[in-house]
Amino acid sequence: MNSNAITKGILKAVGILFGIFLLLLFIYKIQSVIAYITIAAIISLIGLPIVRFLKNKLKFNNSFSVIVTITILIGLVIGLIGLFIPLIIEQGQNLSLLNIDDLQNNIESLYQKVVSYFSLKNIDVGFSLNKSNFLSKIDFSILPNFLNSIFSGLGNFSIGLFSVLFISFFLLKDSKLLEESIMAFVPSGKEDGSKRSLHKIKDLLSRYFVGLIFQILILFVIYTTVLLIVGVDNAIVIAFLCALLNLIPYVGPLIGGILIMFLTMTSFIGSDFQTVILPKTIYVMIGFMAGQLIDNFFSQPVIFSKSVKSHPLEIFLVILIAGILFGILGLIIAIPIYTAIKVILKEFLSDNKIVKQLTKNL
């Protein structure tokens, strides 16, 4: 090999690396746009069954079906926003009056009641408030800053919401728009298999996301009922947050359990710990565990078996690996990405023994 060939090879490699760098930089710069398109694609998958129902059962034309579907989705978004607006306004009005010292004293008082109760019962809680001085090290002044960040983010949220709804409308109106965009990058000779894969992926993920909505709805109803019976303040908001956290596999329910327990205790912070706070917290946690049992033994098996068609152990391992590699985001996107990969593997590597075993239920 002469020096000219080596030089050309080096220049070609440098050019390829530089091209990859520019592509990654471009993706980084438009990451918000990619996020909007991804969210819009998910919304279109969720709205697709509604559009089909309106077209096939009610005989609406395509455009009117899409408009009705988008209106329903917008109504749901407005309803969710309206759920949080009173709480945000209340916090905003009290922002200037927020007394950090009082807040810290209230939380320390609650902690002291917990420690005193378990000390009376001769239960070792592991450390005492005075010795650890743990709560005094917490900077509670970050709470006003957090609330301010919520208000500053409302502008970006409104822009993002409009963009997502705009893109979703056209993805629903022309269901082949996204497919045609993807097919533009497919090599020649692979078009038919790619189209079959996209249709299968669209169908499975549409069922999956609709199933997730029903999963959240079931948990929301259970949590709301329990919190309202116990008399917890802002029961609907708390129930929705805890149900929404369930979208994060394994970690989400744990965070939701801690959140619902803490907010229940702080709702009755001025009451007696033994006769009021502890019993009500126990009742709420029993309801929370009942919701988790229903979710684990009914909702999730139905979703996985009817939509992604994967074994629970298989799903667990995929989520575990994705969580280790990509953190919380990996936990959320693991199942949809894995489902899409399985469909593609079955289409193009159906003769492989491992692929046959993994995709036998598809």
Contacts in CASP RR format, 6 or more apart in sequence:
PFRMAT RR
TARGET T0000
AUTHOR 0000-0000-0000
METHOD contacts of the structure
MODEL  1
MNSNAITKGILKAVGILFGIFLLLLFIYKIQSVIAYITIAAIISLIGLPI
VRFLKNKLKFNNSFSVIVTITILIGLVIGLIGLFIPLIIEQGQNLSLLNI
DDLQNNIESLYQKVVSYFSLKNIDVGFSLNKSNFLSKIDFSILPNFLNSI
FSGLGNFSIGLFSVLFISFFLLKDSKLLEESIMAFVPSGKEDGSKRSLHK
IKDLLSRYFVGLIFQILILFVIYTTVLLIVGVDNAIVIAFLCALLNLIPY
VGPLIGGILIMFLTMTSFIGSDFQTVILPKTIYVMIGFMAGQLIDNFFSQ
PVIFSKSVKSHPLEIFLVILIAGILFGILGLIIAIPIYTAIKVILKEFLS
DNKIVKQLTKNL
27 34 0 8 1.000
32 160 0 8 1.000
36 160 0 8 1.000
36 163 0 8 1.000
36 164 0 8 1.000
36 167 0 8 1.000
37 167 0 8 1.000
39 164 0 8 1.000
40 163 0 8 1.000
40 164 0 8 1.000
40 165 0 8 1.000
40 167 0 8 1.000
40 168 0 8 1.000
40 171 0 8 1.000
41 171 0 8 1.000
41 178 0 8 1.000
42 209 0 8 1.000
43 73 0 8 1.000
43 164 0 8 1.000
43 168 0 8 1.000
43 171 0 8 1.000
44 168 0 8 1.000
44 171 0 8 1.000
44 172 0 8 1.000
44 175 0 8 1.000
44 178 0 8 1.000
45 202 0 8 1.000
45 205 0 8 1.000
45 206 0 8 1.000
45 209 0 8 1.000
46 73 0 8 1.000
46 206 0 8 1.000
46 209 0 8 1.000
46 210 0 8 1.000
46 213 0 8 1.000
47 69 0 8 1.000
47 73 0 8 1.000
47 172 0 8 1.000
47 206 0 8 1.000
48 172 0 8 1.000
48 175 0 8 1.000
48 202 0 8 1.000
48 206 0 8 1.000
49 206 0 8 1.000
49 210 0 8 1.000
50 65 0 8 1.000
50 68 0 8 1.000
50 69 0 8 1.000
50 72 0 8 1.000
51 62 0 8 1.000
51 65 0 8 1.000
51 66 0 8 1.000
51 69 0 8 1.000
51 172 0 8 1.000
54 60 0 8 1.000
54 64 0 8 1.000
54 65 0 8 1.000
54 68 0 8 1.000
54 69 0 8 1.000
55 61 0 8 1.000
55 62 0 8 1.000
55 65 0 8 1.000
60 68 0 8 1.000
62 173 0 8 1.000
63 173 0 8 1.000
66 169 0 8 1.000
66 172 0 8 1.000
66 173 0 8 1.000
69 172 0 8 1.000
70 165 0 8 1.000
70 168 0 8 1.000
70 169 0 8 1.000
70 172 0 8 1.000
73 165 0 8 1.000
73 168 0 8 1.000
74 165 0 8 1.000
77 161 0 8 1.000
80 240 0 8 1.000
83 236 0 8 1.000
83 237 0 8 1.000
83 240 0 8 1.000
84 237 0 8 1.000
87 234 0 8 1.000
87 237 0 8 1.000
88 147 0 8 1.000
88 150 0 8 1.000
88 151 0 8 1.000
91 147 0 8 1.000
92 147 0 8 1.000
92 151 0 8 1.000
95 144 0 8 1.000
95 147 0 8 1.000
95 148 0 8 1.000
98 143 0 8 1.000
98 144 0 8 1.000
100 140 0 8 1.000
100 141 0 8 1.000
100 143 0 8 1.000
100 144 0 8 1.000
103 140 0 8 1.000
103 143 0 8 1.000
104 135 0 8 1.000
104 136 0 8 1.000
104 138 0 8 1.000
104 140 0 8 1.000
106 266 0 8 1.000
106 269 0 8 1.000
107 135 0 8 1.000
107 140 0 8 1.000
107 266 0 8 1.000
108 129 0 8 1.000
108 135 0 8 1.000
108 136 0 8 1.000
109 269 0 8 1.000
109 270 0 8 1.000
110 265 0 8 1.000
110 266 0 8 1.000
110 269 0 8 1.000
110 277 0 8 1.000
111 129 0 8 1.000
111 135 0 8 1.000
112 129 0 8 1.000
113 273 0 8 1.000
113 277 0 8 1.000
114 125 0 8 1.000
114 273 0 8 1.000
115 125 0 8 1.000
115 128 0 8 1.000
115 129 0 8 1.000
116 273 0 8 1.000
117 273 0 8 1.000
117 274 0 8 1.000
117 278 0 8 1.000
118 124 0 8 1.000
118 125 0 8 1.000
119 125 0 8 1.000
127 134 0 8 1.000
129 135 0 8 1.000
170 177 0 8 1.000
171 177 0 8 1.000
171 178 0 8 1.000
179 195 0 8 1.000
179 198 0 8 1.000
179 202 0 8 1.000
182 194 0 8 1.000
182 198 0 8 1.000
183 191 0 8 1.000
183 194 0 8 1.000
183 195 0 8 1.000
183 198 0 8 1.000
186 194 0 8 1.000
190 348 0 8 1.000
193 347 0 8 1.000
193 348 0 8 1.000
194 347 0 8 1.000
196 347 0 8 1.000
197 343 0 8 1.000
197 344 0 8 1.000
197 347 0 8 1.000
197 348 0 8 1.000
200 343 0 8 1.000
200 347 0 8 1.000
200 362 0 8 1.000
201 339 0 8 1.000
201 340 0 8 1.000
201 343 0 8 1.000
201 344 0 8 1.000
204 307 0 8 1.000
204 308 0 8 1.000
204 309 0 8 1.000
204 339 0 8 1.000
204 343 0 8 1.000
205 307 0 8 1.000
205 336 0 8 1.000
205 339 0 8 1.000
205 340 0 8 1.000
207 306 0 8 1.000
207 307 0 8 1.000
208 303 0 8 1.000
208 307 0 8 1.000
208 308 0 8 1.000
208 335 0 8 1.000
208 336 0 8 1.000
208 339 0 8 1.000
211 302 0 8 1.000
211 303 0 8 1.000
211 307 0 8 1.000
212 247 0 8 1.000
212 303 0 8 1.000
214 299 0 8 1.000
215 246 0 8 1.000
215 295 0 8 1.000
215 299 0 8 1.000
215 300 0 8 1.000
215 303 0 8 1.000
216 243 0 8 1.000
216 244 0 8 1.000
216 246 0 8 1.000
216 247 0 8 1.000
217 243 0 8 1.000
218 291 0 8 1.000
218 294 0 8 1.000
218 295 0 8 1.000
218 299 0 8 1.000
219 239 0 8 1.000
219 242 0 8 1.000
219 243 0 8 1.000
219 246 0 8 1.000
219 291 0 8 1.000
219 295 0 8 1.000
219 299 0 8 1.000
220 239 0 8 1.000
220 240 0 8 1.000
220 243 0 8 1.000
222 287 0 8 1.000
222 290 0 8 1.000
222 291 0 8 1.000
222 294 0 8 1.000
223 238 0 8 1.000
223 239 0 8 1.000
223 242 0 8 1.000
223 243 0 8 1.000
223 260 0 8 1.000
223 287 0 8 1.000
223 288 0 8 1.000
223 291 0 8 1.000
224 235 0 8 1.000
224 236 0 8 1.000
224 239 0 8 1.000
224 240 0 8 1.000
226 283 0 8 1.000
226 284 0 8 1.000
226 286 0 8 1.000
226 287 0 8 1.000
226 288 0 8 1.000
227 235 0 8 1.000
227 238 0 8 1.000
227 239 0 8 1.000
227 260 0 8 1.000
227 264 0 8 1.000
227 284 0 8 1.000
228 235 0 8 1.000
229 283 0 8 1.000
230 264 0 8 1.000
230 280 0 8 1.000
230 283 0 8 1.000
230 284 0 8 1.000
231 267 0 8 1.000
231 280 0 8 1.000
232 238 0 8 1.000
232 263 0 8 1.000
232 264 0 8 1.000
232 267 0 8 1.000
232 280 0 8 1.000
232 284 0 8 1.000
233 267 0 8 1.000
234 263 0 8 1.000
238 259 0 8 1.000
238 260 0 8 1.000
238 263 0 8 1.000
241 256 0 8 1.000
241 259 0 8 1.000
242 256 0 8 1.000
242 257 0 8 1.000
242 259 0 8 1.000
242 260 0 8 1.000
242 288 0 8 1.000
245 252 0 8 1.000
245 253 0 8 1.000
245 255 0 8 1.000
245 256 0 8 1.000
245 259 0 8 1.000
246 252 0 8 1.000
246 253 0 8 1.000
246 256 0 8 1.000
246 295 0 8 1.000
247 332 0 8 1.000
248 255 0 8 1.000
248 328 0 8 1.000
248 331 0 8 1.000
248 332 0 8 1.000
249 319 0 8 1.000
249 331 0 8 1.000
249 334 0 8 1.000
249 335 0 8 1.000
250 319 0 8 1.000
250 331 0 8 1.000
251 328 0 8 1.000
251 331 0 8 1.000
253 292 0 8 1.000
253 295 0 8 1.000
256 288 0 8 1.000
257 285 0 8 1.000
257 288 0 8 1.000
260 284 0 8 1.000
260 285 0 8 1.000
260 288 0 8 1.000
261 281 0 8 1.000
261 284 0 8 1.000
261 285 0 8 1.000
261 288 0 8 1.000
264 280 0 8 1.000
264 281 0 8 1.000
264 284 0 8 1.000
265 277 0 8 1.000
265 281 0 8 1.000
268 276 0 8 1.000
268 277 0 8 1.000
268 280 0 8 1.000
269 277 0 8 1.000
271 277 0 8 1.000
300 312 0 8 1.000
301 312 0 8 1.000
304 310 0 8 1.000
304 312 0 8 1.000
304 315 0 8 1.000
304 335 0 8 1.000
307 339 0 8 1.000
308 315 0 8 1.000
308 335 0 8 1.000
308 338 0 8 1.000
308 339 0 8 1.000
309 361 0 8 1.000
309 362 0 8 1.000
310 318 0 8 1.000
310 335 0 8 1.000
310 338 0 8 1.000
310 339 0 8 1.000
310 342 0 8 1.000
310 361 0 8 1.000
314 358 0 8 1.000
315 335 0 8 1.000
315 338 0 8 1.000
318 334 0 8 1.000
318 335 0 8 1.000
318 338 0 8 1.000
319 331 0 8 1.000
319 334 0 8 1.000
319 335 0 8 1.000
321 334 0 8 1.000
322 330 0 8 1.000
322 331 0 8 1.000
322 333 0 8 1.000
322 334 0 8 1.000
322 337 0 8 1.000
322 338 0 8 1.000
323 330 0 8 1.000
323 331 0 8 1.000
323 334 0 8 1.000
326 333 0 8 1.000
342 358 0 8 1.000
342 359 0 8 1.000
342 362 0 8 1.000
343 359 0 8 1.000
343 362 0 8 1.000
345 352 0 8 1.000
345 355 0 8 1.000
345 358 0 8 1.000
345 359 0 8 1.000
346 355 0 8 1.000
346 359 0 8 1.000
346 362 0 8 1.000
349 355 0 8 1.000
350 356 0 8 1.000
350 359 0 8 1.000
END
